[in-house]
Amino acid sequence: MEPHEAPPLCRELWGSLEAARYRGDPRGGLQRLQPPGARPGSCLRQLAARVLLPQGYPQSVSPDYLRYQCWDSLQALCSSLAGALATRAVLQAMGVGDSAATATGATLTWVLRDGVGMVTRLSFACLQGSRLDCEAKQWRLAADVLNDAALLLELLAPGWPRAGPALLTLAAAAKCVVGVAGGATRAALAVHQARRDNVAEVAAKDSSQETLVNGAGLLLALLLLPALDGRPWLTWGVVALLLVTHLGANVGAVGALLLPTLNRPRLRLAMGGALRGGAEGGVAKGGGAKAGKTTRPEPGGGQRRHHRGPRAP
């Protein structure tokens, strides 16, 4: 601040980081100023940070945010490319390009997929909905494994025309489970990542990152699909590479999360160890059955109490 400038009216802070300063302007509004020591960056970099990162990053998010989002972006890219290949297989299984296929048959298959998917979505939410918060990491990984299984079923459907509708229906059911589990765990992870009551913004920026990655996947798919047309072995090789990378990225994303809560299995282990330790400590401290009062069952079902103390003279 220059010596002749007026002091700022207020400052915007994110943790220990000063984001901006404000002073009054002659029109009665606020003028935003750069904080002292701020490095001028390119407009493109500032725009990217504003679109993709929550305001106040990194103070406004959890320490594991960046690492998790990098792994999540990689898995989203692989899933987008594999999904494009699966979409082509679904259209082939529906009869696109087959002169013997009918619109009625394709419509019935599509309606069956949607109906089974709705029932699956309702059933899964009813049976497992209460476990999605406390086991967010497990269901986050399980959802992506199911997603890969659904993609494989869709890719296999054109090879078995008679079993194609059944395979597509199973794939739709699996994807409905993925939708419920994935959406619910994303919400739980957004609550974990938000550090300044900014859950909605963290979720919105996660959606922006996913949209950007899916757009990049769409452009790559436009180049990949023509190159793989009529090459089944090469197609399966690319699919295998994408799915392996997808699963590896998901394992990395789940491993990057540092949740401050215990899931049910870990809570059982912790409580079991604490209870066992307390019981052993109580026995050691009290001296077991050699000190104080002891009980012994009577033949008639009662109990006889004994006091071990000094005998009367």
C-alpha positions as CSV (number, residue, x, y, z in Angstrom):
1,M,0.0,0.0,0.0
2,E,1.4,3.4,-1.0
3,P,1.8,6.0,1.8
4,H,-0.9,8.3,0.3
5,E,-3.5,5.5,-0.1
6,A,-6.2,5.1,2.4
7,P,-6.1,2.0,4.6
8,P,-8.3,-0.9,3.6
9,L,-11.9,-1.0,4.8
10,C,-11.9,-4.8,5.3
11,R,-9.9,-7.9,4.5
12,E,-11.0,-11.4,3.2
13,L,-9.2,-14.2,5.0
14,W,-9.1,-17.9,4.4
15,G,-7.4,-19.4,7.4
16,S,-4.0,-17.7,7.6
17,L,-4.1,-16.7,3.9
18,E,-5.2,-13.2,3.0
19,A,-7.2,-13.5,-0.2
20,A,-8.1,-9.8,-0.9
21,R,-8.5,-6.4,0.6
22,Y,-11.4,-4.0,0.1
23,R,-11.7,-0.2,0.3
24,G,-14.5,2.2,-0.4
25,D,-14.9,3.9,-3.8
26,P,-16.4,7.3,-4.4
27,R,-19.7,5.8,-5.6
28,G,-20.3,4.1,-2.2
29,G,-19.3,0.6,-3.2
30,L,-16.3,-1.6,-2.5
31,Q,-13.2,-1.9,-4.6
32,R,-11.3,-5.1,-4.5
33,L,-7.5,-4.9,-4.0
34,Q,-4.8,-7.5,-4.3
35,P,-3.3,-8.4,-0.9
36,P,0.4,-7.3,-0.4
37,G,2.9,-9.9,-1.6
38,A,0.4,-11.5,-4.0
39,R,2.1,-12.7,-7.2
40,P,0.4,-11.6,-10.4
41,G,-0.5,-14.7,-12.4
42,S,-1.8,-15.2,-15.9
43,C,-5.5,-14.7,-16.6
44,L,-5.8,-18.3,-17.8
45,R,-4.4,-19.7,-14.6
46,Q,-6.7,-17.5,-12.5
47,L,-9.7,-18.5,-14.6
48,A,-8.8,-22.2,-14.2
49,A,-8.4,-21.9,-10.4
50,R,-11.8,-20.1,-10.2
51,V,-13.6,-22.7,-12.3
52,L,-12.0,-25.8,-10.8
53,L,-10.9,-25.1,-7.2
54,P,-13.0,-24.0,-4.3
55,Q,-12.5,-20.4,-3.1
56,G,-9.7,-20.1,-0.5
57,Y,-7.9,-23.3,-1.7
58,P,-6.0,-24.9,0.0
59,Q,-7.1,-23.6,3.4
60,S,-10.8,-24.2,2.6
61,V,-10.5,-27.9,1.9
62,S,-9.0,-31.0,3.6
63,P,-5.3,-31.8,3.3
64,D,-6.1,-34.9,1.1
65,Y,-8.1,-32.9,-1.4
66,L,-5.6,-32.4,-4.2
67,R,-4.3,-36.0,-4.2
68,Y,-7.8,-37.4,-4.2
69,Q,-9.0,-35.2,-7.0
70,C,-6.0,-36.1,-9.2
71,W,-6.7,-39.8,-8.8
72,D,-10.5,-39.2,-9.3
73,S,-9.9,-37.3,-12.5
74,L,-7.8,-40.1,-13.9
75,Q,-10.4,-42.7,-13.1
76,A,-13.1,-40.5,-14.6
77,L,-11.2,-40.2,-17.9
78,C,-10.7,-44.0,-18.1
79,S,-14.4,-44.6,-17.3
80,S,-15.4,-42.1,-20.0
81,L,-13.4,-43.7,-22.7
82,A,-14.5,-47.2,-21.7
83,G,-18.1,-46.0,-21.6
84,A,-17.9,-44.7,-25.2
85,L,-16.8,-48.2,-26.3
86,A,-19.6,-49.8,-24.3
87,T,-22.2,-47.4,-25.8
88,R,-21.2,-48.6,-29.3
89,A,-21.7,-52.2,-28.1
90,V,-25.1,-51.4,-26.6
91,L,-26.3,-49.9,-29.9
92,Q,-25.1,-53.0,-31.8
93,A,-26.9,-55.3,-29.3
94,M,-30.0,-53.2,-29.8
95,G,-29.9,-53.9,-33.5
96,V,-28.4,-50.7,-34.9
97,G,-27.1,-51.6,-38.4
98,D,-29.0,-55.0,-38.4
99,S,-31.6,-55.2,-41.1
100,A,-33.4,-58.0,-39.3
101,A,-33.9,-55.9,-36.1
102,T,-37.1,-54.1,-35.3
103,A,-37.8,-50.9,-33.5
104,T,-40.4,-52.7,-31.3
105,G,-37.8,-55.2,-30.1
106,A,-35.3,-52.5,-29.3
107,T,-37.9,-50.5,-27.5
108,L,-39.0,-53.5,-25.3
109,T,-35.4,-54.2,-24.4
110,W,-34.9,-50.6,-23.4
111,V,-38.0,-50.4,-21.3
112,L,-37.0,-53.7,-19.6
113,R,-33.6,-52.2,-18.8
114,D,-35.2,-49.1,-17.3
115,G,-37.8,-51.0,-15.3
116,V,-35.2,-53.4,-13.7
117,G,-33.0,-50.4,-13.0
118,M,-35.7,-48.6,-11.1
119,V,-36.5,-51.6,-8.9
120,T,-32.8,-52.1,-8.3
121,R,-32.3,-48.5,-7.3
122,L,-35.1,-48.5,-4.8
123,S,-34.1,-51.9,-3.3
124,F,-30.4,-50.9,-2.9
125,A,-31.3,-47.6,-1.3
126,C,-33.6,-49.4,1.1
127,L,-31.2,-52.1,2.1
128,Q,-27.9,-50.3,2.2
129,G,-28.7,-46.6,2.5
130,S,-27.8,-46.4,6.2
131,R,-24.3,-47.8,5.6
132,L,-23.2,-45.4,2.9
133,D,-22.1,-42.7,5.3
134,C,-20.1,-44.8,7.7
135,E,-18.5,-47.0,4.9
136,A,-18.1,-44.3,2.3
137,K,-14.6,-45.5,1.1
138,Q,-15.7,-49.1,0.7
139,W,-18.9,-48.3,-1.3
140,R,-16.9,-45.7,-3.3
141,L,-14.6,-48.5,-4.5
142,A,-17.4,-51.1,-4.8
143,A,-19.4,-48.7,-7.0
144,D,-16.5,-48.4,-9.5
145,V,-15.9,-52.2,-9.5
146,L,-19.6,-52.7,-10.3
147,N,-19.3,-50.0,-13.0
148,D,-16.5,-51.9,-14.7
149,A,-18.5,-55.1,-14.5
150,A,-21.5,-53.4,-16.1
151,L,-19.3,-52.1,-18.9
152,L,-18.0,-55.7,-19.5
153,L,-21.5,-57.0,-19.7
154,E,-22.4,-54.3,-22.3
155,L,-19.3,-55.1,-24.4
156,L,-20.2,-58.8,-24.3
157,A,-23.8,-58.3,-25.4
158,P,-23.3,-58.1,-29.2
159,G,-21.4,-61.4,-29.2
160,W,-24.5,-63.3,-27.8
161,P,-27.6,-62.0,-29.6
162,R,-30.0,-64.3,-27.7
163,A,-28.5,-63.4,-24.3
164,G,-28.0,-59.8,-25.3
165,P,-31.2,-58.4,-23.6
166,A,-30.5,-60.3,-20.4
167,L,-26.9,-59.0,-20.3
168,L,-28.0,-55.4,-21.0
169,T,-30.6,-55.7,-18.2
170,L,-28.0,-56.9,-15.7
171,A,-25.7,-54.1,-16.8
172,A,-28.5,-51.6,-16.2
173,A,-29.2,-53.0,-12.7
174,A,-25.5,-52.7,-11.8
175,K,-25.3,-49.2,-13.1
176,C,-28.2,-48.2,-11.0
177,V,-26.4,-49.5,-7.9
178,V,-23.4,-47.5,-9.1
179,G,-25.5,-44.3,-9.4
180,V,-26.9,-44.6,-5.9
181,A,-23.7,-45.6,-4.2
182,G,-21.5,-43.3,-6.1
183,G,-23.7,-40.2,-5.7
184,A,-24.2,-40.9,-1.9
185,T,-20.5,-41.4,-1.2
186,R,-19.6,-38.3,-3.2
187,A,-21.9,-36.3,-1.0
188,A,-20.3,-37.8,2.1
189,L,-16.8,-37.1,0.8
190,A,-17.7,-33.5,0.0
191,V,-18.7,-33.1,3.7
192,H,-15.3,-34.5,4.6
193,Q,-13.4,-32.2,2.2
194,A,-15.2,-29.0,3.1
195,R,-13.4,-27.0,5.9
196,R,-15.2,-23.6,5.8
197,D,-18.9,-24.6,5.6
198,N,-18.5,-24.8,1.8
199,V,-19.9,-28.2,1.1
200,A,-22.0,-26.9,-1.8
201,E,-19.1,-25.2,-3.4
202,V,-16.8,-28.3,-3.0
203,A,-19.5,-30.4,-4.7
204,A,-20.0,-27.9,-7.5
205,K,-16.3,-27.7,-8.2
206,D,-16.1,-31.5,-8.2
207,S,-18.8,-31.5,-10.8
208,S,-16.9,-28.9,-12.8
209,Q,-13.8,-31.1,-12.7
210,E,-15.7,-34.1,-13.8
211,T,-17.3,-32.2,-16.7
212,L,-14.0,-31.1,-17.9
213,V,-12.5,-34.6,-17.7
214,N,-15.6,-36.1,-19.5
215,G,-15.2,-33.4,-22.2
216,A,-11.6,-34.5,-22.7
217,G,-12.7,-38.1,-22.8
218,L,-15.3,-37.3,-25.4
219,L,-12.6,-35.7,-27.7
220,L,-10.4,-38.7,-27.2
221,A,-13.3,-41.1,-27.9
222,L,-13.9,-39.3,-31.3
223,L,-10.4,-40.2,-32.3
224,L,-10.4,-43.7,-30.7
225,L,-13.6,-45.2,-32.0
226,P,-12.8,-44.9,-35.7
227,A,-9.4,-46.4,-35.1
228,L,-10.8,-49.4,-33.3
229,D,-13.7,-50.1,-35.8
230,G,-13.5,-53.6,-37.1
231,R,-10.6,-54.6,-34.8
232,P,-12.1,-56.6,-32.0
233,W,-8.8,-57.8,-30.5
234,L,-7.4,-54.3,-30.4
235,T,-10.6,-53.1,-28.9
236,W,-10.5,-55.7,-26.1
237,G,-6.8,-54.8,-25.4
238,V,-7.7,-51.1,-25.1
239,V,-10.7,-52.0,-22.9
240,A,-8.5,-54.1,-20.6
241,L,-5.9,-51.3,-20.3
242,L,-8.6,-48.8,-19.5
243,L,-10.3,-50.9,-16.9
244,V,-7.1,-51.9,-15.1
245,T,-6.0,-48.2,-15.0
246,H,-9.5,-47.3,-13.8
247,L,-9.4,-49.7,-10.9
248,G,-5.9,-48.7,-10.0
249,A,-6.8,-45.0,-10.0
250,N,-9.8,-45.8,-7.8
251,V,-7.6,-47.7,-5.3
252,G,-5.3,-44.7,-5.3
253,A,-8.2,-42.3,-4.7
254,V,-9.6,-44.3,-1.8
255,G,-6.1,-44.7,-0.3
256,A,-5.6,-40.9,-0.5
257,L,-8.6,-40.2,1.7
258,L,-7.8,-39.5,5.4
259,L,-11.3,-39.8,7.0
260,P,-11.4,-38.8,10.7
261,T,-14.1,-41.4,11.5
262,L,-14.0,-45.2,11.9
263,N,-16.1,-47.6,9.8
264,R,-17.9,-50.4,11.5
265,P,-15.2,-53.1,11.3
266,R,-12.5,-50.8,12.6
267,L,-14.8,-49.6,15.4
268,R,-15.3,-53.2,16.4
269,L,-11.6,-53.8,16.5
270,A,-10.9,-50.7,18.5
271,M,-13.7,-51.3,21.0
272,G,-12.8,-55.0,21.3
273,G,-9.2,-54.1,22.1
274,A,-10.3,-51.5,24.6
275,L,-12.7,-53.8,26.3
276,R,-10.2,-56.7,26.5
277,G,-7.6,-54.3,27.8
278,G,-10.0,-53.0,30.4
279,A,-11.0,-56.5,31.5
280,E,-7.4,-57.6,31.8
281,G,-6.4,-54.5,33.7
282,G,-9.3,-55.0,36.1
283,V,-8.3,-58.5,36.9
284,A,-4.7,-57.6,37.4
285,K,-5.6,-54.6,39.6
286,G,-8.1,-56.5,41.7
287,G,-6.1,-59.6,42.1
288,G,-8.7,-61.9,40.5
289,A,-10.5,-64.3,42.8
290,K,-7.9,-64.1,45.5
291,A,-9.0,-60.8,46.9
292,G,-12.3,-59.3,48.1
293,K,-15.6,-61.2,47.8
294,T,-16.0,-64.3,45.8
295,T,-19.1,-66.3,45.0
296,R,-19.7,-70.0,44.6
297,P,-22.9,-71.6,43.3
298,E,-24.8,-73.7,45.8
299,P,-26.4,-77.0,44.8
300,G,-29.8,-75.5,45.3
301,G,-29.2,-72.8,42.8
302,G,-28.3,-70.0,45.2
303,Q,-25.0,-68.5,45.9
304,R,-22.9,-68.5,49.1
305,R,-20.8,-65.5,49.8
306,H,-17.4,-65.8,51.6
307,H,-15.5,-63.1,53.3
308,R,-11.8,-63.7,53.6
309,G,-10.6,-61.7,56.6
310,P,-9.2,-62.2,60.1
311,R,-10.7,-65.0,62.1
312,A,-12.4,-64.3,65.4
313,P,-10.3,-65.4,68.5
